[in-house]
Amino acid sequence: MSDTLSIPAYGTVARVAAPSSLWVRGPVWDAVFVQSALWLLPLVLWLAYGRANPSAGPLDLLYFGITALFWIGHRFGSTWLVYATEAYRPLLKAQPIRFVAIPLLVVVLCFAVLLPPDAALPWTRAQRAIALAIVDYVFSTWHFGAQHFGALSLYRSRAGRSAGCTTRRLDRLFALGAGGVLIVIADMLAGSIAYPQQWLGPLPAWFAAQQASIRFGATALLIAATAAMLVAELRAARISLPRILYVIGLAAMVGVALQPRSLFVFLALWTSQHWILATGIGAQAPSAEPAPTRGWLRRALHALNTRPRMLIVFLMLISVILLPLFEVEANWQSSGAVWYGDRIFGALAVSLRNSTFMPALLALGFAAGFTHYLLDRAAYRFSDPRVRAAASALVTA
């Protein structure tokens, strides 16, 4: 039986045979990585319980560990797939504009915007960085919602139901509505949107004045949408337990975001789930790649790429090593930011952000973020049969 597949984040469509397993790799692997919301949520709430400032307690220690091990590694996951796997080598050669030219152009533009001093361009460097931060917030919000759609689509395909346009439409509405629109509303209520005065005008003030009614309405909408998703799933010809669990996990995270609790609790839960899911999917994607015919380096990379657990450990090491470099972009606009890199590298991390390289590190962070969004879309663009072949381990039993 043929089936339509859309994975893992961006709603593109392709034809593949429906696999026999409902899970991406297996119940245990999926529970740790793809369904991570189900164990992160109670753990985060437990560590924050009874604390006026959760960011100063054990939750901060958990988030420090997850940030150090998964943040940068997840950001470079699709970059690794595209440039360091045998599976994606044919794509890299066949589509140089998509996989090389456009990402390179984005990197050059980020450095061209942020390296010139204040007087060199009409806007100061700080103003330029603020503009990029606003753009990054918009793309990042879409990116998170799209990843949820991809996870639901992957499980839908494994249940043999991706050919159903109605189910696919429901998945898109739920993922981008709950995981996108409602999260923007939650950010607005919490005051965590990037520079709202610069681009949203009086809207933040109106949200602040109408907090109670907005929270109630958004929560009611979330409950109704979740119920609709679960009812549709229970009425399906082949019910997918992984889809049910993912819908519940996503709804629970958005529910936490809409409550008037510490912003740090939501931040730790929302970003940790995104990073862990992306790392697990990215490590599984090349595991069925063909062996290289020549080259010791390519054979060494192949040995790593076909072992998902080893690849995850490797990405974790990269994440830890590069943490202080990318914290500059993540924290430059926050005077009270917590610098996790300092806890590992001490004075070295402090000297990096106080050095003359700070503008270059700022540009590097933005460039890495934007290319991450681009390469994720390209690496998981399953309307292309060559992409399906490259990441066959995600789409076959």
ZAMI-929783 format. One record per residue (C-alpha): x, y negated, z negated; residue in one letter. Coordinates in steps of 0.5 Angstrom, whole numbers. Layout:
BEGIN
MIDREN	xx	yy	zz	type
MIDREN	X	Y	Z	A
...
! end
This chain:
BEGIN
MIDREN	xx	yy	zz	type
MIDREN	0	0	0	M
MIDREN	3	-7	2	S
MIDREN	2	-13	-3	D
MIDREN	4	-20	-3	T
MIDREN	9	-22	-8	L
MIDREN	11	-29	-11	S
MIDREN	17	-29	-16	I
MIDREN	20	-32	-20	P
MIDREN	18	-39	-21	A
MIDREN	15	-42	-14	Y
MIDREN	9	-39	-11	G
MIDREN	12	-37	-4	T
MIDREN	9	-31	-1	V
MIDREN	12	-25	2	A
MIDREN	10	-18	3	R
MIDREN	13	-12	-1	V
MIDREN	10	-5	-3	A
MIDREN	7	-5	-10	A
MIDREN	12	-2	-15	P
MIDREN	9	4	-20	S
MIDREN	12	0	-26	S
MIDREN	8	-6	-29	L
MIDREN	15	-8	-32	W
MIDREN	20	-12	-29	V
MIDREN	26	-7	-32	R
MIDREN	22	-4	-38	G
MIDREN	18	-5	-44	P
MIDREN	24	-6	-49	V
MIDREN	28	-11	-44	W
MIDREN	21	-15	-42	D
MIDREN	20	-16	-49	A
MIDREN	27	-19	-51	V
MIDREN	27	-23	-45	F
MIDREN	21	-24	-41	V
MIDREN	16	-24	-46	Q
MIDREN	20	-27	-51	S
MIDREN	15	-32	-53	A
MIDREN	12	-27	-57	L
MIDREN	18	-26	-62	W
MIDREN	20	-33	-62	L
MIDREN	13	-36	-64	L
MIDREN	13	-32	-71	P
MIDREN	20	-33	-72	L
MIDREN	20	-41	-71	V
MIDREN	14	-42	-75	L
MIDREN	17	-38	-80	W
MIDREN	23	-41	-81	L
MIDREN	20	-48	-80	A
MIDREN	14	-46	-86	Y
MIDREN	14	-51	-92	G
MIDREN	20	-56	-89	R
MIDREN	18	-63	-88	A
MIDREN	24	-63	-84	N
MIDREN	25	-57	-80	P
MIDREN	31	-59	-76	S
MIDREN	35	-59	-82	A
MIDREN	34	-52	-84	G
MIDREN	35	-45	-82	P
MIDREN	31	-46	-75	L
MIDREN	36	-51	-74	D
MIDREN	41	-45	-74	L
MIDREN	37	-41	-70	L
MIDREN	36	-46	-65	Y
MIDREN	44	-48	-65	F
MIDREN	45	-40	-63	G
MIDREN	40	-40	-58	I
MIDREN	43	-46	-55	T
MIDREN	50	-44	-55	A
MIDREN	49	-38	-52	L
MIDREN	43	-39	-47	F
MIDREN	42	-46	-45	W
MIDREN	48	-47	-40	I
MIDREN	48	-40	-38	G
MIDREN	41	-40	-36	H
MIDREN	43	-47	-32	R
MIDREN	48	-43	-28	F
MIDREN	44	-37	-27	G
MIDREN	42	-38	-20	S
MIDREN	48	-41	-18	T
MIDREN	52	-35	-20	W
MIDREN	46	-31	-16	L
MIDREN	48	-35	-10	V
MIDREN	55	-36	-10	Y
MIDREN	58	-30	-14	A
MIDREN	53	-24	-12	T
MIDREN	54	-19	-6	E
MIDREN	46	-19	-5	A
MIDREN	46	-26	-4	Y
MIDREN	52	-27	1	R
MIDREN	48	-26	7	P
MIDREN	43	-32	5	L
MIDREN	49	-36	4	L
MIDREN	52	-35	11	K
MIDREN	45	-35	14	A
MIDREN	42	-42	11	Q
MIDREN	48	-46	9	P
MIDREN	44	-52	9	I
MIDREN	39	-50	4	R
MIDREN	44	-46	0	F
MIDREN	51	-51	1	V
MIDREN	49	-58	4	A
MIDREN	43	-60	0	I
MIDREN	46	-58	-7	P
MIDREN	53	-61	-5	L
MIDREN	49	-68	-3	L
MIDREN	45	-68	-9	V
MIDREN	52	-67	-13	V
MIDREN	55	-73	-9	V
MIDREN	49	-77	-10	L
MIDREN	49	-76	-18	C
MIDREN	57	-78	-18	F
MIDREN	56	-84	-13	A
MIDREN	50	-87	-18	V
MIDREN	53	-86	-24	L
MIDREN	61	-87	-23	L
MIDREN	61	-94	-21	P
MIDREN	61	-100	-26	P
MIDREN	56	-104	-28	D
MIDREN	58	-110	-24	A
MIDREN	58	-105	-18	A
MIDREN	51	-104	-16	L
MIDREN	45	-108	-18	P
MIDREN	43	-104	-24	W
MIDREN	48	-103	-30	T
MIDREN	50	-96	-31	R
MIDREN	45	-95	-37	A
MIDREN	39	-97	-32	Q
MIDREN	41	-92	-27	R
MIDREN	42	-87	-32	A
MIDREN	35	-88	-35	I
MIDREN	32	-88	-28	A
MIDREN	36	-81	-27	L
MIDREN	33	-79	-34	A
MIDREN	26	-80	-32	I
MIDREN	27	-77	-25	V
MIDREN	30	-71	-29	D
MIDREN	24	-71	-34	Y
MIDREN	19	-70	-28	V
MIDREN	23	-65	-24	F
MIDREN	24	-61	-31	S
MIDREN	17	-61	-33	T
MIDREN	15	-58	-26	W
MIDREN	20	-53	-27	H
MIDREN	18	-50	-33	F
MIDREN	11	-50	-31	G
MIDREN	13	-46	-24	A
MIDREN	17	-41	-28	Q
MIDREN	11	-39	-32	H
MIDREN	7	-38	-25	F
MIDREN	13	-34	-23	G
MIDREN	13	-29	-29	A
MIDREN	5	-28	-28	L
MIDREN	6	-27	-20	S
MIDREN	12	-22	-21	L
MIDREN	7	-18	-26	Y
MIDREN	1	-19	-21	R
MIDREN	5	-16	-16	S
MIDREN	7	-10	-20	R
MIDREN	0	-9	-22	A
MIDREN	-1	-9	-14	G
MIDREN	-6	-15	-14	R
MIDREN	-2	-20	-11	S
MIDREN	-6	-20	-4	A
MIDREN	-12	-23	-8	G
MIDREN	-12	-30	-7	C
MIDREN	-17	-32	-13	T
MIDREN	-12	-29	-18	T
MIDREN	-6	-32	-15	R
MIDREN	-10	-39	-15	R
MIDREN	-12	-37	-23	L
MIDREN	-5	-36	-24	D
MIDREN	-2	-43	-21	R
MIDREN	-8	-47	-25	L
MIDREN	-6	-44	-31	F
MIDREN	1	-44	-31	A
MIDREN	2	-51	-28	L
MIDREN	-4	-54	-32	G
MIDREN	-3	-51	-39	A
MIDREN	5	-50	-38	G
MIDREN	5	-57	-34	G
MIDREN	0	-62	-35	V
MIDREN	-2	-60	-42	L
MIDREN	5	-60	-44	I
MIDREN	6	-67	-41	V
MIDREN	0	-69	-46	I
MIDREN	3	-66	-52	A
MIDREN	10	-70	-50	D
MIDREN	6	-76	-49	M
MIDREN	2	-75	-56	L
MIDREN	9	-73	-59	A
MIDREN	13	-79	-56	G
MIDREN	18	-75	-53	S
MIDREN	17	-77	-46	I
MIDREN	23	-80	-43	A
MIDREN	23	-87	-43	Y
MIDREN	15	-88	-42	P
MIDREN	15	-96	-42	Q
MIDREN	19	-96	-36	Q
MIDREN	14	-92	-32	W
MIDREN	8	-91	-35	L
MIDREN	6	-98	-37	G
MIDREN	0	-98	-43	P
MIDREN	-2	-90	-42	L
MIDREN	3	-88	-48	P
MIDREN	-1	-94	-53	A
MIDREN	-7	-91	-51	W
MIDREN	-5	-84	-52	F
MIDREN	-3	-86	-59	A
MIDREN	-10	-89	-61	A
MIDREN	-14	-83	-58	Q
MIDREN	-9	-78	-61	Q
MIDREN	-15	-74	-65	A
MIDREN	-20	-74	-59	S
MIDREN	-14	-72	-54	I
MIDREN	-12	-66	-58	R
MIDREN	-18	-63	-59	F
MIDREN	-20	-64	-52	G
MIDREN	-14	-61	-50	A
MIDREN	-14	-55	-55	T
MIDREN	-21	-54	-52	A
MIDREN	-19	-54	-45	L
MIDREN	-13	-49	-47	L
MIDREN	-18	-44	-50	I
MIDREN	-23	-44	-45	A
MIDREN	-17	-43	-39	A
MIDREN	-14	-38	-43	T
MIDREN	-20	-34	-44	A
MIDREN	-22	-34	-37	A
MIDREN	-15	-31	-35	M
MIDREN	-16	-26	-40	L
MIDREN	-23	-24	-38	V
MIDREN	-21	-24	-31	A
MIDREN	-15	-19	-32	E
MIDREN	-19	-15	-36	L
MIDREN	-24	-14	-30	R
MIDREN	-18	-13	-25	A
MIDREN	-18	-6	-22	A
MIDREN	-11	-5	-25	R
MIDREN	-10	-8	-32	I
MIDREN	-3	-11	-33	S
MIDREN	-1	-11	-40	L
MIDREN	5	-15	-39	P
MIDREN	0	-20	-36	R
MIDREN	-4	-20	-42	I
MIDREN	2	-21	-46	L
MIDREN	5	-27	-42	Y
MIDREN	-2	-31	-42	V
MIDREN	-2	-30	-50	I
MIDREN	5	-32	-51	G
MIDREN	4	-38	-46	L
MIDREN	-2	-40	-49	A
MIDREN	0	-40	-56	A
MIDREN	7	-44	-55	M
MIDREN	2	-49	-51	V
MIDREN	-2	-49	-57	G
MIDREN	3	-51	-62	V
MIDREN	5	-56	-58	A
MIDREN	-1	-60	-58	L
MIDREN	-1	-59	-66	Q
MIDREN	1	-65	-70	P
MIDREN	7	-62	-73	R
MIDREN	15	-63	-72	S
MIDREN	17	-64	-65	L
MIDREN	23	-60	-67	F
MIDREN	19	-54	-68	V
MIDREN	16	-55	-61	F
MIDREN	23	-56	-57	L
MIDREN	26	-50	-60	A
MIDREN	20	-46	-58	L
MIDREN	19	-48	-51	W
MIDREN	26	-49	-49	T
MIDREN	29	-43	-52	S
MIDREN	23	-38	-49	Q
MIDREN	25	-42	-42	H
MIDREN	32	-40	-43	W
MIDREN	32	-33	-45	I
MIDREN	27	-31	-39	L
MIDREN	31	-35	-34	A
MIDREN	37	-31	-36	T
MIDREN	34	-24	-37	G
MIDREN	31	-25	-30	I
MIDREN	37	-28	-27	G
MIDREN	41	-22	-29	A
MIDREN	36	-17	-27	Q
MIDREN	36	-20	-20	A
MIDREN	43	-17	-17	P
MIDREN	43	-11	-20	S
MIDREN	41	-7	-14	A
MIDREN	46	-10	-9	E
MIDREN	50	-6	-4	P
MIDREN	57	-5	-6	A
MIDREN	62	-9	-2	P
MIDREN	66	-6	3	T
MIDREN	73	-10	2	R
MIDREN	76	-15	-3	G
MIDREN	78	-13	-10	W
MIDREN	75	-20	-13	L
MIDREN	68	-18	-9	R
MIDREN	69	-11	-12	R
MIDREN	70	-14	-19	A
MIDREN	64	-18	-19	L
MIDREN	60	-13	-16	H
MIDREN	61	-9	-22	A
MIDREN	59	-14	-26	L
MIDREN	53	-16	-22	N
MIDREN	50	-9	-22	T
MIDREN	50	-9	-30	R
MIDREN	45	-13	-33	P
MIDREN	47	-13	-40	R
MIDREN	54	-15	-38	M
MIDREN	52	-20	-34	L
MIDREN	48	-23	-39	I
MIDREN	54	-23	-44	V
MIDREN	58	-26	-39	F
MIDREN	53	-32	-38	L
MIDREN	53	-33	-45	M
MIDREN	61	-34	-46	L
MIDREN	60	-39	-40	I
MIDREN	54	-42	-44	S
MIDREN	59	-43	-50	V
MIDREN	65	-45	-47	I
MIDREN	61	-51	-43	L
MIDREN	57	-53	-48	L
MIDREN	61	-60	-50	P
MIDREN	61	-62	-43	L
MIDREN	54	-62	-42	F
MIDREN	51	-64	-48	E
MIDREN	54	-71	-46	V
MIDREN	48	-72	-41	E
MIDREN	43	-68	-46	A
MIDREN	44	-73	-52	N
MIDREN	47	-80	-49	W
MIDREN	40	-83	-50	Q
MIDREN	39	-81	-57	S
MIDREN	43	-85	-63	S
MIDREN	41	-79	-68	G
MIDREN	43	-73	-63	A
MIDREN	45	-67	-66	V
MIDREN	52	-65	-63	W
MIDREN	52	-57	-63	Y
MIDREN	58	-57	-59	G
MIDREN	62	-60	-65	D
MIDREN	60	-54	-69	R
MIDREN	64	-50	-65	I
MIDREN	70	-54	-62	F
MIDREN	70	-60	-67	G
MIDREN	75	-66	-65	A
MIDREN	75	-63	-58	L
MIDREN	68	-64	-57	A
MIDREN	68	-71	-60	V
MIDREN	74	-73	-56	S
MIDREN	70	-71	-50	L
MIDREN	64	-76	-50	R
MIDREN	69	-82	-53	N
MIDREN	74	-81	-47	S
MIDREN	74	-85	-41	T
MIDREN	71	-79	-37	F
MIDREN	64	-80	-41	M
MIDREN	61	-83	-34	P
MIDREN	63	-77	-30	A
MIDREN	61	-72	-35	L
MIDREN	54	-76	-35	L
MIDREN	54	-75	-28	A
MIDREN	56	-68	-28	L
MIDREN	50	-66	-33	G
MIDREN	45	-69	-28	F
MIDREN	48	-66	-22	A
MIDREN	48	-59	-25	A
MIDREN	41	-60	-27	G
MIDREN	38	-62	-21	F
MIDREN	42	-57	-17	T
MIDREN	39	-52	-22	H
MIDREN	32	-54	-20	Y
MIDREN	34	-53	-12	L
MIDREN	38	-47	-13	L
MIDREN	32	-43	-17	D
MIDREN	27	-45	-12	R
MIDREN	32	-43	-6	A
MIDREN	34	-36	-10	A
MIDREN	27	-34	-11	Y
MIDREN	24	-36	-5	R
MIDREN	21	-30	-3	F
MIDREN	17	-32	3	S
MIDREN	24	-30	6	D
MIDREN	25	-23	7	P
MIDREN	32	-24	6	R
MIDREN	31	-26	-1	V
MIDREN	27	-20	-2	R
MIDREN	32	-16	0	A
MIDREN	37	-20	-4	A
MIDREN	33	-19	-11	A
MIDREN	30	-12	-9	S
MIDREN	31	-10	-17	A
MIDREN	26	-15	-19	L
MIDREN	21	-13	-14	V
MIDREN	22	-5	-14	T
MIDREN	20	0	-19	A
! end
